[in-house]
Amino acid sequence: MDFIKLINSPEYDFLRKNPRLGGRVILLGIGGSHAYGTNNENSDVDIRGITLNLPSDLLGLTRFEQFEDAHTDTVIYSFNKIIWLLLECNPNTIELLGLDEEQYLIKTAPGQELLDNRALFLSKRAAKSFGGYASAQLRRLQNAVARDSVSQSERERHIYNSVKNALDDFMRKNAALGKGDASFGFAGQSRHGKGGKARGTNKSEGDRGLTFWWRHFIIKENIRSCLTARM
């Protein structure tokens, strides 16, 4: 299938006409079965991408997380949102960093810079995020097949495990609360207590590298647009 020809068809005109997209898209690629090589003649086409936030988003005047077009199965995330999803090794988004070269339909210089730094987003969190995703899919299948054929105790055990997994995930994402931190910085960013003394700064080199790169990217790409774009 010629995916470049496909996204240039009238069906995908939103890629060019939507003010949130157009020239702001830094990375666009295929997802789903076509990305994995498991597609057949009945497979639909999933498109995933990243677009830069508007200056008004950065100034707090507007808010944008993602664009979705259900008709074409297209999802394009804002840059700010996808960074956080990638930090969590989110299974639905991190695959965008590992496509084959020909599977990228749009790749700008900032998009290539993101790909060049993809190793910064790989961590042990992948075990929990992908494992949790697989467990959730298995539970959905089990619920559909045996909704009325399991005992009450098994149902209660399933509910308990679901709540426990959600609680573990919440505690991990908000671990700073348990340390009494008053501020929440990006990965690797020092947090300060009274007197300005840093604490809780035992971060890995990867976290510090990611912090530096992320800040540099924001300054170079997004803040620059605040000075040049029309508000």
Secondary structure as the mmCIF struct_conf table of DSSP 4:
data_model
#
loop_
_struct_conf.conf_type_id
_struct_conf.id
_struct_conf.beg_label_comp_id
_struct_conf.beg_label_asym_id
_struct_conf.beg_label_seq_id
_struct_conf.end_label_comp_id
_struct_conf.end_label_asym_id
_struct_conf.end_label_seq_id
HELX_RH_AL_P HELX_RH_AL_P1 PHE A 3 ILE A 7
TURN_TY1_P TURN_TY1_P1 ASN A 8 ASN A 8
BEND BEND1 SER A 9 SER A 9
HELX_RH_3T_P HELX_RH_3T_P1 PRO A 10 TYR A 12
TURN_TY1_P TURN_TY1_P2 ASP A 13 ASP A 13
HELX_RH_AL_P HELX_RH_AL_P2 PHE A 14 LYS A 17
TURN_TY1_P TURN_TY1_P3 PRO A 19 ARG A 20
BEND BEND2 LEU A 21 LEU A 21
HELX_RH_3T_P HELX_RH_3T_P2 GLY A 22 ARG A 24
STRN STRN1 VAL A 25 GLY A 31
HELX_RH_AL_P HELX_RH_AL_P3 GLY A 32 TYR A 36
TURN_TY1_P TURN_TY1_P4 GLY A 37 GLY A 37
TURN_TY1_P TURN_TY1_P5 GLU A 41 ASN A 42
STRN STRN2 ASP A 46 THR A 51
HELX_LH_PP_P HELX_LH_PP_P1 LEU A 52 LEU A 54
HELX_RH_AL_P HELX_RH_AL_P4 PRO A 55 LEU A 58
TURN_TY1_P TURN_TY1_P6 LEU A 59 GLY A 60
BEND BEND3 LEU A 61 LEU A 61
STRN STRN3 GLN A 66 ASP A 69
HELX_RH_3T_P HELX_RH_3T_P3 ALA A 70 THR A 72
TURN_TY1_P TURN_TY1_P7 ASP A 73 ASP A 73
STRN STRN4 THR A 74 SER A 78
HELX_RH_AL_P HELX_RH_AL_P5 PHE A 79 LEU A 87
TURN_TY1_P TURN_TY1_P8 GLU A 88 CYS A 89
HELX_RH_AL_P HELX_RH_AL_P6 PRO A 91 ILE A 94
HELX_RH_3T_P HELX_RH_3T_P4 GLU A 95 GLY A 98
HELX_RH_3T_P HELX_RH_3T_P5 GLU A 101 GLN A 103
STRN STRN5 TYR A 104 LYS A 107
HELX_RH_AL_P HELX_RH_AL_P7 ALA A 109 ASP A 116
TURN_TY1_P TURN_TY1_P9 ASN A 117 ASN A 117
HELX_RH_3T_P HELX_RH_3T_P6 ARG A 118 PHE A 121
TURN_TY1_P TURN_TY1_P10 LYS A 124 LYS A 124
HELX_RH_AL_P HELX_RH_AL_P8 ARG A 125 ALA A 146
TURN_TY1_P TURN_TY1_P11 ARG A 147 SER A 149
BEND BEND4 VAL A 150 VAL A 150
HELX_RH_AL_P HELX_RH_AL_P9 GLN A 152 LYS A 173
TURN_TY1_P TURN_TY1_P12 ASN A 174 ASN A 174
HELX_RH_AL_P HELX_RH_AL_P10 ALA A 175 GLY A 178
TURN_TY1_P TURN_TY1_P13 LYS A 179 GLY A 180
BEND BEND5 ALA A 182 ALA A 182
BEND BEND6 PHE A 186 PHE A 186
TURN_TY1_P TURN_TY1_P14 ALA A 187 GLY A 188
STRN STRN6 ARG A 191 HIS A 192
HELX_RH_3T_P HELX_RH_3T_P7 LYS A 194 GLY A 196
STRN STRN7 ALA A 198 ARG A 199
BEND BEND7 GLY A 200 GLY A 200
HELX_RH_AL_P HELX_RH_AL_P11 GLU A 205 PHE A 217
HELX_RH_PI_P HELX_RH_PI_P1 ILE A 218 ILE A 223
HELX_RH_AL_P HELX_RH_AL_P12 ARG A 224 THR A 228
BEND BEND8 ALA A 229 ALA A 229
#
